[in-house]
Amino acid sequence: MEKQDLRKIKTRRAIDAAFTKLIADKGFEAVTIKDIAEEALINRGTFYMHYADKDDLLDSYESALLEGLYEILSRSIEAGNQTLSIGMPRRIAAETFNYIDENADKIIALFNSQGGSRFEYKVRAHMLDYYRIHSRKLIDENRLRVGIDHLLSYITGAHMGLIRNWLGNGRRETSEELAEILETLTVNGPFYAAGLID
């Protein structure tokens, strides 16, 4: 790899780290290009060599995170995973939670920024696509007791709630433990998890 490429990678990483810190501290709306340049120890001209503006940086930042998530879910679909689970099979859930854990600072900063609902919507959309494709292998729509859209929307919302709670509480459980919790809630249901039914 050429020196110029390495320099470019290092600069982008510095911008990335600065952006994570700044949106966590101030929120996206309050962050300026000057703030990012100062935090990343670069000049404004260098920033503009990589991004058109801070919205361009945000798009790139979100896209990189979402691509990683999409890759995990796509790999599961392409592998023809037939594990019986309406939501994510435990192995895929653990892999997804590992990825979220590795990128927790970035994801938490995005969720907690003023534009957090935009990023959460994109994550939900990726998950919903996965569930739609995965459910076709598992569900006989003639046996459904509720509409498929209601079912998948409920599952996606529940899973997003669990992820947000895990991130908000300091990720006390391991990714594998959270995957087990997710499986219990999805497969057995909240009444079983609450000890109301056996």
NORNOR-V593382 format. One record per backbone hydrogen bond with DSSP energy under -0.5 kcal/mol. NH is the residue of the N-H (numbers start at 0). CO is the residue of the C=O. If there is no record, write none. Layout:
BEGIN
((NH | CO) (NH | CO))
END
This chain:
BEGIN
((5 | 1) (6 | 2) (7 | 3) (8 | 4) (9 | 5) (10 | 6) (11 | 7) (12 | 8) (13 | 9) (14 | 10) (15 | 11) (16 | 12) (17 | 13) (18 | 14) (19 | 15) (20 | 16) (21 | 17) (22 | 18) (23 | 19) (24 | 20) (25 | 21) (26 | 21) (26 | 22) (29 | 26) (30 | 26) (30 | 27) (35 | 31) (36 | 32) (37 | 33) (38 | 34) (39 | 35) (40 | 36) (40 | 37) (41 | 36) (45 | 42) (46 | 42) (47 | 43) (48 | 44) (48 | 45) (49 | 45) (49 | 46) (50 | 46) (56 | 52) (57 | 53) (58 | 54) (59 | 55) (60 | 56) (61 | 57) (62 | 58) (63 | 59) (64 | 60) (65 | 61) (66 | 62) (67 | 63) (68 | 64) (69 | 65) (70 | 66) (71 | 67) (72 | 68) (73 | 69) (74 | 70) (75 | 71) (76 | 72) (77 | 73) (78 | 74) (79 | 76) (80 | 75) (84 | 82) (92 | 88) (93 | 89) (94 | 90) (95 | 91) (96 | 92) (97 | 93) (98 | 94) (99 | 95) (100 | 96) (101 | 97) (102 | 98) (103 | 100) (106 | 102) (107 | 103) (108 | 104) (109 | 105) (110 | 106) (111 | 107) (112 | 108) (112 | 109) (115 | 112) (117 | 114) (118 | 114) (119 | 115) (120 | 116) (121 | 117) (122 | 118) (123 | 119) (124 | 120) (125 | 121) (126 | 122) (127 | 123) (128 | 124) (129 | 125) (130 | 126) (131 | 127) (132 | 128) (133 | 129) (134 | 130) (135 | 131) (136 | 132) (136 | 133) (137 | 133) (137 | 134) (138 | 134) (140 | 138) (142 | 139) (143 | 140) (150 | 146) (151 | 147) (152 | 148) (153 | 149) (154 | 150) (155 | 151) (156 | 152) (157 | 153) (158 | 154) (159 | 155) (160 | 156) (161 | 157) (162 | 158) (163 | 159) (164 | 160) (165 | 161) (166 | 162) (167 | 163) (168 | 164) (169 | 166) (170 | 165) (177 | 173) (178 | 174) (179 | 175) (180 | 176) (181 | 177) (182 | 178) (183 | 179) (184 | 180) (185 | 181) (186 | 182) (187 | 182) (187 | 183) (188 | 183) (192 | 188) (193 | 189) (194 | 191) (195 | 190) (196 | 190))
END
